[in-house]
Amino acid sequence: MKRHPYLPDPRPQGALGLGHQYYWVANAHEVDMSIAPPAPVPARIAAQPQNVVLDLRRTAIVIIDLQNDFCAKGGWVDSLGLDYTADRTPIAPLQKLLPALRTAGVPVIWVNWGNRPDLANMPPNQIHLYDNGGAGVGLGYPLPGGGGNVLEKDSWAAAVVDELKPIEGDYCVDKHRISGFWDTPLDSMLKNLGIKSILFAGCNTDQCVLHTLTDANFLGYGCVMLEDCCATSSPAFCTEATVWNVKKCFGFVTDSTQVLQALPK
């Protein structure tokens, strides 16, 4: 199996499986399913409502919807006359955080809207959500500035913003609902990677970030929201309610500074 570009591979010849926490080792005569998991690499992070200790070998960061349609001039939000700059605030802290996480061996997973060009799996209620009157610029419509079709897979509109382009070794998941887990391979990928806890970033805090995080919580993952790495153009009370609910019901809240301080030096 190809070695992960930013994680040294301690596994022996014949290792089978994506994860560095659980895999089989095969040769022509035998398959060994008893490989012991590696020792934890703890990171103690100041958070609310309690501090957390994460195992970096079993933690990933999931970044949601930091793509041109939401965060760039000429994208969907901009074409609607809304303030796309509000969704750009996670860019700067993530530019500092992601290289450090990659160095620590933490998988980086990008979860973006990426609809089929024919919208064959999008029912009317989902299309209506973004085109209430049936005559606007909704899912799949051409952007007025020529940047492609709204949130269409493999288009400029659906791509991660230039400032945060994925690198080799990152993972990318296309979603087509507000939650990144619905009808996507995200849960399977996390399980194959041996992930038990997830750092959450992206936009919109109160919509796609929140509902991906809540689904992760329901699936049993430890969930940590990075508040300075999340953004929304919704009113401030939406973020306040989201942060309160995450701390109350779904996980923990911290920021990128606290994570950076907790990483191995």
C-alpha positions as protocol buffer text, in pm:
chain_id: "A"
residue {
  index: 1
  type: MET
  ca { x: 0 y: 0 z: 0 }
}
residue {
  index: 2
  type: LYS
  ca { x: 125 y: 352 z: -81 }
}
residue {
  index: 3
  type: ARG
  ca { x: 279 y: 535 z: 215 }
}
residue {
  index: 4
  type: HIS
  ca { x: 84 y: 834 z: 340 }
}
residue {
  index: 5
  type: PRO
  ca { x: 274 y: 1147 z: 226 }
}
residue {
  index: 6
  type: TYR
  ca { x: 279 y: 1326 z: 563 }
}
residue {
  index: 7
  type: LEU
  ca { x: 271 y: 1033 z: 804 }
}
residue {
  index: 8
  type: PRO
  ca { x: 569 y: 797 z: 841 }
}
residue {
  index: 9
  type: ASP
  ca { x: 450 y: 444 z: 780 }
}
residue {
  index: 10
  type: PRO
  ca { x: 557 y: 208 z: 1061 }
}
residue {
  index: 11
  type: ARG
  ca { x: 371 y: -87 z: 914 }
}
residue {
  index: 12
  type: PRO
  ca { x: 543 y: -400 z: 785 }
}
residue {
  index: 13
  type: GLN
  ca { x: 551 y: -533 z: 432 }
}
residue {
  index: 14
  type: GLY
  ca { x: 215 y: -682 z: 342 }
}
residue {
  index: 15
  type: ALA
  ca { x: 7 y: -444 z: 553 }
}
residue {
  index: 16
  type: LEU
  ca { x: -353 y: -420 z: 430 }
}
residue {
  index: 17
  type: GLY
  ca { x: -580 y: -130 z: 512 }
}
residue {
  index: 18
  type: LEU
  ca { x: -590 y: 248 z: 518 }
}
residue {
  index: 19
  type: GLY
  ca { x: -545 y: 303 z: 890 }
}
residue {
  index: 20
  type: HIS
  ca { x: -225 y: 314 z: 1091 }
}
residue {
  index: 21
  type: GLN
  ca { x: -423 y: 205 z: 1398 }
}
residue {
  index: 22
  type: TYR
  ca { x: -570 y: -122 z: 1267 }
}
residue {
  index: 23
  type: TYR
  ca { x: -466 y: -330 z: 969 }
}
residue {
  index: 24
  type: TRP
  ca { x: -397 y: -685 z: 859 }
}
residue {
  index: 25
  type: VAL
  ca { x: -62 y: -821 z: 749 }
}
residue {
  index: 26
  type: ALA
  ca { x: -74 y: -1079 z: 471 }
}
residue {
  index: 27
  type: ASN
  ca { x: 170 y: -1306 z: 297 }
}
residue {
  index: 28
  type: ALA
  ca { x: 119 y: -1603 z: 68 }
}
residue {
  index: 29
  type: HIS
  ca { x: 52 y: -1839 z: 359 }
}
residue {
  index: 30
  type: GLU
  ca { x: -110 y: -1636 z: 636 }
}
residue {
  index: 31
  type: VAL
  ca { x: -318 y: -1330 z: 727 }
}
residue {
  index: 32
  type: ASP
  ca { x: -240 y: -1179 z: 1067 }
}
residue {
  index: 33
  type: MET
  ca { x: -538 y: -991 z: 1213 }
}
residue {
  index: 34
  type: SER
  ca { x: -383 y: -951 z: 1560 }
}
residue {
  index: 35
  type: ILE
  ca { x: -163 y: -644 z: 1504 }
}
residue {
  index: 36
  type: ALA
  ca { x: -148 y: -438 z: 1822 }
}
residue {
  index: 37
  type: PRO
  ca { x: -253 y: -72 z: 1788 }
}
residue {
  index: 38
  type: PRO
  ca { x: 17 y: 191 z: 1834 }
}
residue {
  index: 39
  type: ALA
  ca { x: 51 y: 373 z: 2163 }
}
residue {
  index: 40
  type: PRO
  ca { x: -157 y: 691 z: 2200 }
}
residue {
  index: 41
  type: VAL
  ca { x: -3 y: 1032 z: 2136 }
}
residue {
  index: 42
  type: PRO
  ca { x: -193 y: 1251 z: 2383 }
}
residue {
  index: 43
  type: ALA
  ca { x: -261 y: 1621 z: 2327 }
}
residue {
  index: 44
  type: ARG
  ca { x: -408 y: 1810 z: 2625 }
}
residue {
  index: 45
  type: ILE
  ca { x: -628 y: 2091 z: 2497 }
}
residue {
  index: 46
  type: ALA
  ca { x: -795 y: 2367 z: 2693 }
}
residue {
  index: 47
  type: ALA
  ca { x: -1163 y: 2361 z: 2597 }
}
residue {
  index: 48
  type: GLN
  ca { x: -1515 y: 2417 z: 2724 }
}
residue {
  index: 49
  type: PRO
  ca { x: -1713 y: 2290 z: 2909 }
}
residue {
  index: 50
  type: GLN
  ca { x: -1414 y: 2072 z: 3005 }
}
residue {
  index: 51
  type: ASN
  ca { x: -1058 y: 2034 z: 2887 }
}
residue {
  index: 52
  type: VAL
  ca { x: -996 y: 1735 z: 2662 }
}
residue {
  index: 53
  type: VAL
  ca { x: -710 y: 1496 z: 2598 }
}
residue {
  index: 54
  type: LEU
  ca { x: -709 y: 1375 z: 2237 }
}
residue {
  index: 55
  type: ASP
  ca { x: -506 y: 1089 z: 2093 }
}
residue {
  index: 56
  type: LEU
  ca { x: -345 y: 1242 z: 1784 }
}
residue {
  index: 57
  type: ARG
  ca { x: -313 y: 895 z: 1629 }
}
residue {
  index: 58
  type: ARG
  ca { x: -691 y: 866 z: 1638 }
}
residue {
  index: 59
  type: THR
  ca { x: -796 y: 1225 z: 1565 }
}
residue {
  index: 60
  type: ALA
  ca { x: -884 y: 1391 z: 1233 }
}
residue {
  index: 61
  type: ILE
  ca { x: -982 y: 1742 z: 1134 }
}
residue {
  index: 62
  type: VAL
  ca { x: -1293 y: 1773 z: 917 }
}
residue {
  index: 63
  type: ILE
  ca { x: -1325 y: 2101 z: 725 }
}
residue {
  index: 64
  type: ILE
  ca { x: -1665 y: 2174 z: 579 }
}
residue {
  index: 65
  type: ASP
  ca { x: -1762 y: 2387 z: 278 }
}
residue {
  index: 66
  type: LEU
  ca { x: -1468 y: 2629 z: 263 }
}
residue {
  index: 67
  type: GLN
  ca { x: -1523 y: 2650 z: -112 }
}
residue {
  index: 68
  type: ASN
  ca { x: -1549 y: 2921 z: -373 }
}
residue {
  index: 69
  type: ASP
  ca { x: -1927 y: 2933 z: -388 }
}
residue {
  index: 70
  type: PHE
  ca { x: -1938 y: 3034 z: -22 }
}
residue {
  index: 71
  type: CYS
  ca { x: -1609 y: 3214 z: 31 }
}
residue {
  index: 72
  type: ALA
  ca { x: -1490 y: 3377 z: -293 }
}
residue {
  index: 73
  type: LYS
  ca { x: -1576 y: 3677 z: -505 }
}
residue {
  index: 74
  type: GLY
  ca { x: -1786 y: 3559 z: -797 }
}
residue {
  index: 75
  type: GLY
  ca { x: -1917 y: 3257 z: -606 }
}
residue {
  index: 76
  type: TRP
  ca { x: -2275 y: 3174 z: -523 }
}
residue {
  index: 77
  type: VAL
  ca { x: -2303 y: 3378 z: -202 }
}
residue {
  index: 78
  type: ASP
  ca { x: -2146 y: 3679 z: -371 }
}
residue {
  index: 79
  type: SER
  ca { x: -2380 y: 3644 z: -671 }
}
residue {
  index: 80
  type: LEU
  ca { x: -2678 y: 3662 z: -435 }
}
residue {
  index: 81
  type: GLY
  ca { x: -2556 y: 3996 z: -303 }
}
residue {
  index: 82
  type: LEU
  ca { x: -2466 y: 3854 z: 37 }
}
residue {
  index: 83
  type: ASP
  ca { x: -2146 y: 3908 z: 236 }
}
residue {
  index: 84
  type: TYR
  ca { x: -1917 y: 3621 z: 136 }
}
residue {
  index: 85
  type: THR
  ca { x: -1630 y: 3776 z: 335 }
}
residue {
  index: 86
  type: ALA
  ca { x: -1797 y: 3664 z: 658 }
}
residue {
  index: 87
  type: ASP
  ca { x: -1726 y: 3302 z: 558 }
}
residue {
  index: 88
  type: ARG
  ca { x: -1356 y: 3369 z: 500 }
}
residue {
  index: 89
  type: THR
  ca { x: -1254 y: 3420 z: 863 }
}
residue {
  index: 90
  type: PRO
  ca { x: -1141 y: 3055 z: 912 }
}
residue {
  index: 91
  type: ILE
  ca { x: -884 y: 3084 z: 634 }
}
residue {
  index: 92
  type: ALA
  ca { x: -608 y: 3257 z: 831 }
}
residue {
  index: 93
  type: PRO
  ca { x: -617 y: 3035 z: 1142 }
}
residue {
  index: 94
  type: LEU
  ca { x: -635 y: 2721 z: 928 }
}
residue {
  index: 95
  type: GLN
  ca { x: -332 y: 2832 z: 728 }
}
residue {
  index: 96
  type: LYS
  ca { x: -137 y: 2808 z: 1055 }
}
residue {
  index: 97
  type: LEU
  ca { x: -310 y: 2503 z: 1200 }
}
residue {
  index: 98
  type: LEU
  ca { x: -322 y: 2260 z: 908 }
}
residue {
  index: 99
  type: PRO
  ca { x: 55 y: 2230 z: 846 }
}
residue {
  index: 100
  type: ALA
  ca { x: 106 y: 2160 z: 1216 }
}
residue {
  index: 101
  type: LEU
  ca { x: -166 y: 1896 z: 1221 }
}
residue {
  index: 102
  type: ARG
  ca { x: -25 y: 1728 z: 911 }
}
residue {
  index: 103
  type: THR
  ca { x: 320 y: 1720 z: 1072 }
}
residue {
  index: 104
  type: ALA
  ca { x: 161 y: 1555 z: 1376 }
}
residue {
  index: 105
  type: GLY
  ca { x: 6 y: 1291 z: 1149 }
}
residue {
  index: 106
  type: VAL
  ca { x: -354 y: 1411 z: 1191 }
}
residue {
  index: 107
  type: PRO
  ca { x: -558 y: 1338 z: 875 }
}
residue {
  index: 108
  type: VAL
  ca { x: -710 y: 1643 z: 703 }
}
residue {
  index: 109
  type: ILE
  ca { x: -1051 y: 1572 z: 552 }
}
residue {
  index: 110
  type: TRP
  ca { x: -1228 y: 1822 z: 326 }
}
residue {
  index: 111
  type: VAL
  ca { x: -1607 y: 1781 z: 307 }
}
residue {
  index: 112
  type: ASN
  ca { x: -1757 y: 1996 z: 32 }
}
residue {
  index: 113
  type: TRP
  ca { x: -2087 y: 2034 z: -146 }
}
residue {
  index: 114
  type: GLY
  ca { x: -2029 y: 1861 z: -479 }
}
residue {
  index: 115
  type: ASN
  ca { x: -2356 y: 1784 z: -654 }
}
residue {
  index: 116
  type: ARG
  ca { x: -2407 y: 1563 z: -958 }
}
residue {
  index: 117
  type: PRO
  ca { x: -2450 y: 1777 z: -1271 }
}
residue {
  index: 118
  type: ASP
  ca { x: -2793 y: 1621 z: -1328 }
}
residue {
  index: 119
  type: LEU
  ca { x: -2901 y: 1660 z: -962 }
}
residue {
  index: 120
  type: ALA
  ca { x: -3043 y: 1309 z: -989 }
}
residue {
  index: 121
  type: ASN
  ca { x: -3011 y: 1246 z: -614 }
}
residue {
  index: 122
  type: MET
  ca { x: -3153 y: 1585 z: -508 }
}
residue {
  index: 123
  type: PRO
  ca { x: -3526 y: 1571 z: -423 }
}
residue {
  index: 124
  type: PRO
  ca { x: -3752 y: 1876 z: -464 }
}
residue {
  index: 125
  type: ASN
  ca { x: -3734 y: 1972 z: -96 }
}
residue {
  index: 126
  type: GLN
  ca { x: -3355 y: 2013 z: -119 }
}
residue {
  index: 127
  type: ILE
  ca { x: -3370 y: 2209 z: -444 }
}
residue {
  index: 128
  type: HIS
  ca { x: -3644 y: 2432 z: -301 }
}
residue {
  index: 129
  type: LEU
  ca { x: -3429 y: 2507 z: 3 }
}
residue {
  index: 130
  type: TYR
  ca { x: -3193 y: 2708 z: -216 }
}
residue {
  index: 131
  type: ASP
  ca { x: -3440 y: 2832 z: -477 }
}
residue {
  index: 132
  type: ASN
  ca { x: -3757 y: 2922 z: -287 }
}
residue {
  index: 133
  type: GLY
  ca { x: -3938 y: 3085 z: -577 }
}
residue {
  index: 134
  type: GLY
  ca { x: -3829 y: 2849 z: -850 }
}
residue {
  index: 135
  type: ALA
  ca { x: -3659 y: 3123 z: -1051 }
}
residue {
  index: 136
  type: GLY
  ca { x: -3341 y: 3213 z: -860 }
}
residue {
  index: 137
  type: VAL
  ca { x: -2980 y: 3103 z: -879 }
}
residue {
  index: 138
  type: GLY
  ca { x: -3009 y: 2768 z: -700 }
}
residue {
  index: 139
  type: LEU
  ca { x: -2823 y: 2436 z: -707 }
}
residue {
  index: 140
  type: GLY
  ca { x: -2685 y: 2363 z: -1051 }
}
residue {
  index: 141
  type: TYR
  ca { x: -2767 y: 2705 z: -1197 }
}
residue {
  index: 142
  type: PRO
  ca { x: -2490 y: 2883 z: -1394 }
}
residue {
  index: 143
  type: LEU
  ca { x: -2316 y: 3150 z: -1190 }
}
residue {
  index: 144
  type: PRO
  ca { x: -2369 y: 3497 z: -1342 }
}
residue {
  index: 145
  type: GLY
  ca { x: -1994 y: 3559 z: -1360 }
}
residue {
  index: 146
  type: GLY
  ca { x: -1917 y: 3241 z: -1551 }
}
residue {
  index: 147
  type: GLY
  ca { x: -1758 y: 3049 z: -1262 }
}
residue {
  index: 148
  type: GLY
  ca { x: -1947 y: 2731 z: -1340 }
}
residue {
  index: 149
  type: ASN
  ca { x: -2266 y: 2585 z: -1198 }
}
residue {
  index: 150
  type: VAL
  ca { x: -2360 y: 2632 z: -835 }
}
residue {
  index: 151
  type: LEU
  ca { x: -2197 y: 2367 z: -612 }
}
residue {
  index: 152
  type: GLU
  ca { x: -2142 y: 2125 z: -899 }
}
residue {
  index: 153
  type: LYS
  ca { x: -1883 y: 1854 z: -841 }
}
residue {
  index: 154
  type: ASP
  ca { x: -1540 y: 1923 z: -996 }
}
residue {
  index: 155
  type: SER
  ca { x: -1627 y: 2285 z: -1082 }
}
residue {
  index: 156
  type: TRP
  ca { x: -1453 y: 2605 z: -969 }
}
residue {
  index: 157
  type: ALA
  ca { x: -1769 y: 2684 z: -773 }
}
residue {
  index: 158
  type: ALA
  ca { x: -1734 y: 2372 z: -557 }
}
residue {
  index: 159
  type: ALA
  ca { x: -1355 y: 2380 z: -518 }
}
residue {
  index: 160
  type: VAL
  ca { x: -1177 y: 2461 z: -192 }
}
residue {
  index: 161
  type: VAL
  ca { x: -1063 y: 2824 z: -183 }
}
residue {
  index: 162
  type: ASP
  ca { x: -716 y: 2885 z: -328 }
}
residue {
  index: 163
  type: GLU
  ca { x: -572 y: 2984 z: 10 }
}
residue {
  index: 164
  type: LEU
  ca { x: -645 y: 2637 z: 151 }
}
residue {
  index: 165
  type: LYS
  ca { x: -597 y: 2401 z: -141 }
}
residue {
  index: 166
  type: PRO
  ca { x: -583 y: 2035 z: -31 }
}
residue {
  index: 167
  type: ILE
  ca { x: -243 y: 1873 z: -64 }
}
residue {
  index: 168
  type: GLU
  ca { x: -140 y: 1516 z: -139 }
}
residue {
  index: 169
  type: GLY
  ca { x: -237 y: 1299 z: 155 }
}
residue {
  index: 170
  type: ASP
  ca { x: -550 y: 1498 z: 242 }
}
residue {
  index: 171
  type: TYR
  ca { x: -886 y: 1334 z: 188 }
}
residue {
  index: 172
  type: CYS
  ca { x: -1182 y: 1486 z: 1 }
}
residue {
  index: 173
  type: VAL
  ca { x: -1549 y: 1392 z: 38 }
}
residue {
  index: 174
  type: ASP
  ca { x: -1835 y: 1525 z: -176 }
}
residue {
  index: 175
  type: LYS
  ca { x: -2161 y: 1583 z: 10 }
}
residue {
  index: 176
  type: HIS
  ca { x: -2506 y: 1676 z: -111 }
}
residue {
  index: 177
  type: ARG
  ca { x: -2692 y: 1756 z: 207 }
}
residue {
  index: 178
  type: ILE
  ca { x: -2628 y: 1989 z: 500 }
}
residue {
  index: 179
  type: SER
  ca { x: -2472 y: 1700 z: 694 }
}
residue {
  index: 180
  type: GLY
  ca { x: -2146 y: 1561 z: 561 }
}
residue {
  index: 181
  type: PHE
  ca { x: -2240 y: 1212 z: 681 }
}
residue {
  index: 182
  type: TRP
  ca { x: -2565 y: 1167 z: 491 }
}
residue {
  index: 183
  type: ASP
  ca { x: -2517 y: 923 z: 201 }
}
residue {
  index: 184
  type: THR
  ca { x: -2140 y: 984 z: 182 }
}
residue {
  index: 185
  type: PRO
  ca { x: -1835 y: 765 z: 257 }
}
residue {
  index: 186
  type: LEU
  ca { x: -1721 y: 993 z: 542 }
}
residue {
  index: 187
  type: ASP
  ca { x: -1806 y: 756 z: 827 }
}
residue {
  index: 188
  type: SER
  ca { x: -1644 y: 459 z: 652 }
}
residue {
  index: 189
  type: MET
  ca { x: -1328 y: 658 z: 583 }
}
residue {
  index: 190
  type: LEU
  ca { x: -1302 y: 774 z: 944 }
}
residue {
  index: 191
  type: LYS
  ca { x: -1347 y: 420 z: 1071 }
}
residue {
  index: 192
  type: ASN
  ca { x: -1085 y: 285 z: 830 }
}
residue {
  index: 193
  type: LEU
  ca { x: -846 y: 553 z: 952 }
}
residue {
  index: 194
  type: GLY
  ca { x: -909 y: 445 z: 1311 }
}
residue {
  index: 195
  type: ILE
  ca { x: -1049 y: 785 z: 1406 }
}
residue {
  index: 196
  type: LYS
  ca { x: -1223 y: 828 z: 1742 }
}
residue {
  index: 197
  type: SER
  ca { x: -1230 y: 1207 z: 1779 }
}
residue {
  index: 198
  type: ILE
  ca { x: -1282 y: 1488 z: 1528 }
}
residue {
  index: 199
  type: LEU
  ca { x: -1184 y: 1855 z: 1516 }
}
residue {
  index: 200
  type: PHE
  ca { x: -1447 y: 2054 z: 1323 }
}
residue {
  index: 201
  type: ALA
  ca { x: -1393 y: 2365 z: 1110 }
}
residue {
  index: 202
  type: GLY
  ca { x: -1562 y: 2535 z: 815 }
}
residue {
  index: 203
  type: CYS
  ca { x: -1880 y: 2718 z: 720 }
}
residue {
  index: 204
  type: ASN
  ca { x: -2158 y: 2767 z: 793 }
}
residue {
  index: 205
  type: THR
  ca { x: -2122 y: 2727 z: 1170 }
}
residue {
  index: 206
  type: ASP
  ca { x: -2494 y: 2700 z: 1237 }
}
residue {
  index: 207
  type: GLN
  ca { x: -2579 y: 2483 z: 939 }
}
residue {
  index: 208
  type: CYS
  ca { x: -2336 y: 2243 z: 769 }
}
residue {
  index: 209
  type: VAL
  ca { x: -2075 y: 2248 z: 1047 }
}
residue {
  index: 210
  type: LEU
  ca { x: -2331 y: 2197 z: 1323 }
}
residue {
  index: 211
  type: HIS
  ca { x: -2523 y: 1921 z: 1153 }
}
residue {
  index: 212
  type: THR
  ca { x: -2213 y: 1730 z: 1047 }
}
residue {
  index: 213
  type: LEU
  ca { x: -2090 y: 1760 z: 1405 }
}
residue {
  index: 214
  type: THR
  ca { x: -2419 y: 1642 z: 1554 }
}
residue {
  index: 215
  type: ASP
  ca { x: -2427 y: 1340 z: 1322 }
}
residue {
  index: 216
  type: ALA
  ca { x: -2068 y: 1261 z: 1428 }
}
residue {
  index: 217
  type: ASN
  ca { x: -2181 y: 1279 z: 1789 }
}
residue {
  index: 218
  type: PHE
  ca { x: -2470 y: 1042 z: 1723 }
}
residue {
  index: 219
  type: LEU
  ca { x: -2224 y: 801 z: 1557 }
}
residue {
  index: 220
  type: GLY
  ca { x: -2007 y: 797 z: 1869 }
}
residue {
  index: 221
  type: TYR
  ca { x: -1717 y: 1025 z: 1776 }
}
residue {
  index: 222
  type: GLY
  ca { x: -1571 y: 1273 z: 2023 }
}
residue {
  index: 223
  type: CYS
  ca { x: -1647 y: 1616 z: 1871 }
}
residue {
  index: 224
  type: VAL
  ca { x: -1444 y: 1934 z: 1919 }
}
residue {
  index: 225
  type: MET
  ca { x: -1549 y: 2256 z: 1746 }
}
residue {
  index: 226
  type: LEU
  ca { x: -1270 y: 2502 z: 1664 }
}
residue {
  index: 227
  type: GLU
  ca { x: -1459 y: 2826 z: 1711 }
}
residue {
  index: 228
  type: ASP
  ca { x: -1212 y: 3055 z: 1532 }
}
residue {
  index: 229
  type: CYS
  ca { x: -1199 y: 2811 z: 1238 }
}
residue {
  index: 230
  type: CYS
  ca { x: -1577 y: 2825 z: 1187 }
}
residue {
  index: 231
  type: ALA
  ca { x: -1780 y: 3106 z: 1030 }
}
residue {
  index: 232
  type: THR
  ca { x: -2125 y: 3197 z: 906 }
}
residue {
  index: 233
  type: SER
  ca { x: -2304 y: 3487 z: 742 }
}
residue {
  index: 234
  type: SER
  ca { x: -2606 y: 3421 z: 964 }
}
residue {
  index: 235
  type: PRO
  ca { x: -2692 y: 3662 z: 1249 }
}
residue {
  index: 236
  type: ALA
  ca { x: -2466 y: 3647 z: 1555 }
}
residue {
  index: 237
  type: PHE
  ca { x: -2729 y: 3477 z: 1768 }
}
residue {
  index: 238
  type: CYS
  ca { x: -2706 y: 3172 z: 1539 }
}
residue {
  index: 239
  type: THR
  ca { x: -2340 y: 3123 z: 1626 }
}
residue {
  index: 240
  type: GLU
  ca { x: -2408 y: 3186 z: 1995 }
}
residue {
  index: 241
  type: ALA
  ca { x: -2681 y: 2921 z: 2000 }
}
residue {
  index: 242
  type: THR
  ca { x: -2464 y: 2674 z: 1806 }
}
residue {
  index: 243
  type: VAL
  ca { x: -2168 y: 2711 z: 2042 }
}
residue {
  index: 244
  type: TRP
  ca { x: -2397 y: 2680 z: 2344 }
}
residue {
  index: 245
  type: ASN
  ca { x: -2559 y: 2365 z: 2206 }
}
residue {
  index: 246
  type: VAL
  ca { x: -2228 y: 2203 z: 2117 }
}
residue {
  index: 247
  type: LYS
  ca { x: -2099 y: 2259 z: 2471 }
}
residue {
  index: 248
  type: LYS
  ca { x: -2428 y: 2146 z: 2624 }
}
residue {
  index: 249
  type: CYS
  ca { x: -2516 y: 1841 z: 2413 }
}
residue {
  index: 250
  type: PHE
  ca { x: -2269 y: 1745 z: 2141 }
}
residue {
  index: 251
  type: GLY
  ca { x: -1907 y: 1793 z: 2244 }
}
residue {
  index: 252
  type: PHE
  ca { x: -1650 y: 2057 z: 2323 }
}
residue {
  index: 253
  type: VAL
  ca { x: -1545 y: 2401 z: 2197 }
}
residue {
  index: 254
  type: THR
  ca { x: -1192 y: 2537 z: 2170 }
}
residue {
  index: 255
  type: ASP
  ca { x: -985 y: 2729 z: 1915 }
}
residue {
  index: 256
  type: SER
  ca { x: -684 y: 2676 z: 1691 }
}
residue {
  index: 257
  type: THR
  ca { x: -445 y: 2849 z: 1934 }
}
residue {
  index: 258
  type: GLN
  ca { x: -521 y: 2598 z: 2204 }
}
residue {
  index: 259
  type: VAL
  ca { x: -473 y: 2307 z: 1964 }
}
residue {
  index: 260
  type: LEU
  ca { x: -140 y: 2445 z: 1840 }
}
residue {
  index: 261
  type: GLN
  ca { x: -18 y: 2481 z: 2197 }
}
residue {
  index: 262
  type: ALA
  ca { x: -109 y: 2119 z: 2268 }
}
residue {
  index: 263
  type: LEU
  ca { x: 72 y: 1965 z: 1970 }
}
residue {
  index: 264
  type: PRO
  ca { x: 409 y: 1793 z: 2023 }
}
residue {
  index: 265
  type: LYS
  ca { x: 697 y: 2035 z: 1982 }
}
